[in-house]
Amino acid sequence: QPLSHDEVLEAGRQSATRMGSLLSAVIARL
């Protein structure tokens, strides 16, 4: 069954948050 629009947005928000913290960790190490 297809994902609802809200589910897609929520998944995107969660991955964006993960990428953000990953990037901050990398930048902090430079």
N, CA, C and O atoms as a GROMACS GRO file, in nm:
protein
  120
    1GLN      N    1   0.084  -0.120   0.000
    1GLN     CA    2   0.000   0.000   0.000
    1GLN      C    3   0.088   0.125   0.000
    1GLN      O    4   0.191   0.127   0.066
    2PRO      N    5   0.048   0.228  -0.072
    2PRO     CA    6   0.130   0.350  -0.082
    2PRO      C    7   0.136   0.425   0.051
    2PRO      O    8   0.043   0.421   0.131
    3LEU      N    9   0.248   0.492   0.071
    3LEU     CA   10   0.263   0.572   0.191
    3LEU      C   11   0.175   0.695   0.183
    3LEU      O   12   0.151   0.749   0.075
    4SER      N   13   0.126   0.739   0.299
    4SER     CA   14   0.051   0.865   0.300
    4SER      C   15   0.149   0.981   0.295
    4SER      O   16   0.268   0.964   0.323
    5HIS      N   17   0.099   1.097   0.258
    5HIS     CA   18   0.184   1.216   0.247
    5HIS      C   19   0.253   1.245   0.380
    5HIS      O   20   0.371   1.280   0.383
    6ASP      N   21   0.177   1.231   0.490
    6ASP     CA   22   0.232   1.259   0.623
    6ASP      C   23   0.347   1.163   0.656
    6ASP      O   24   0.447   1.204   0.715
    7GLU      N   25   0.332   1.037   0.618
    7GLU     CA   26   0.437   0.939   0.647
    7GLU      C   27   0.564   0.972   0.571
    7GLU      O   28   0.675   0.959   0.623
    8VAL      N   29   0.547   1.017   0.446
    8VAL     CA   30   0.664   1.056   0.366
    8VAL      C   31   0.734   1.175   0.430
    8VAL      O   32   0.856   1.177   0.441
    9LEU      N   33   0.656   1.275   0.471
    9LEU     CA   34   0.714   1.394   0.534
    9LEU      C   35   0.786   1.357   0.663
    9LEU      O   36   0.895   1.407   0.690
   10GLU      N   37   0.725   1.270   0.742
   10GLU     CA   38   0.784   1.231   0.870
   10GLU      C   39   0.916   1.158   0.848
   10GLU      O   40   1.014   1.183   0.918
   11ALA      N   41   0.918   1.067   0.751
   11ALA     CA   42   1.042   0.994   0.720
   11ALA      C   43   1.149   1.092   0.673
   11ALA      O   44   1.265   1.079   0.712
   12GLY      N   45   1.112   1.188   0.591
   12GLY     CA   46   1.207   1.288   0.543
   12GLY      C   47   1.261   1.371   0.656
   12GLY      O   48   1.381   1.401   0.661
   13ARG      N   49   1.172   1.409   0.748
   13ARG     CA   50   1.215   1.490   0.862
   13ARG      C   51   1.315   1.413   0.949
   13ARG      O   52   1.416   1.468   0.993
   14GLN      N   53   1.286   1.286   0.973
   14GLN     CA   54   1.375   1.205   1.057
   14GLN      C   55   1.511   1.186   0.991
   14GLN      O   56   1.614   1.196   1.059
   15SER      N   57   1.514   1.159   0.862
   15SER     CA   58   1.643   1.139   0.795
   15SER      C   59   1.719   1.271   0.787
   15SER      O   60   1.842   1.271   0.794
   16ALA      N   61   1.647   1.382   0.772
   16ALA     CA   62   1.713   1.513   0.770
   16ALA      C   63   1.777   1.541   0.905
   16ALA      O   64   1.887   1.595   0.912
   17THR      N   65   1.708   1.505   1.012
   17THR     CA   66   1.762   1.525   1.147
   17THR      C   67   1.888   1.440   1.166
   17THR      O   68   1.988   1.486   1.221
   18ARG      N   69   1.880   1.314   1.120
   18ARG     CA   70   1.996   1.224   1.132
   18ARG      C   71   2.114   1.280   1.053
   18ARG      O   72   2.226   1.283   1.104
   19MET      N   73   2.088   1.322   0.930
   19MET     CA   74   2.196   1.377   0.847
   19MET      C   75   2.254   1.501   0.911
   19MET      O   76   2.375   1.522   0.907
   20GLY      N   77   2.169   1.584   0.971
   20GLY     CA   78   2.214   1.707   1.035
   20GLY      C   79   2.308   1.679   1.150
   20GLY      O   80   2.414   1.742   1.160
   21SER      N   81   2.272   1.584   1.236
   21SER     CA   82   2.360   1.553   1.349
   21SER      C   83   2.487   1.486   1.302
   21SER      O   84   2.594   1.505   1.360
   22LEU      N   85   2.476   1.406   1.196
   22LEU     CA   86   2.595   1.342   1.138
   22LEU      C   87   2.690   1.449   1.085
   22LEU      O   88   2.810   1.444   1.109
   23LEU      N   89   2.634   1.547   1.012
   23LEU     CA   90   2.716   1.656   0.957
   23LEU      C   91   2.781   1.736   1.068
   23LEU      O   92   2.898   1.771   1.058
   24SER      N   93   2.706   1.768   1.174
   24SER     CA   94   2.765   1.846   1.283
   24SER      C   95   2.879   1.770   1.348
   24SER      O   96   2.980   1.829   1.385
   25ALA      N   97   2.864   1.638   1.362
   25ALA     CA   98   2.971   1.558   1.421
   25ALA      C   99   3.096   1.563   1.334
   25ALA      O  100   3.208   1.575   1.384
   26VAL      N  101   3.077   1.553   1.203
   26VAL     CA  102   3.191   1.557   1.110
   26VAL      C  103   3.256   1.695   1.113
   26VAL      O  104   3.379   1.706   1.121
   27ILE      N  105   3.175   1.800   1.106
   27ILE     CA  106   3.227   1.937   1.104
   27ILE      C  107   3.301   1.968   1.234
   27ILE      O  108   3.405   2.033   1.232
   28ALA      N  109   3.248   1.921   1.345
   28ALA     CA  110   3.311   1.948   1.475
   28ALA      C  111   3.449   1.884   1.482
   28ALA      O  112   3.537   1.932   1.553
   29ARG      N  113   3.468   1.774   1.406
   29ARG     CA  114   3.596   1.703   1.411
   29ARG      C  115   3.701   1.768   1.323
   29ARG      O  116   3.821   1.744   1.341
   30LEU      N  117   3.659   1.850   1.228
   30LEU     CA  118   3.755   1.912   1.135
   30LEU      C  119   3.844   2.014   1.205
   30LEU      O  120   3.930   2.075   1.142
   0.00000   0.00000   0.00000
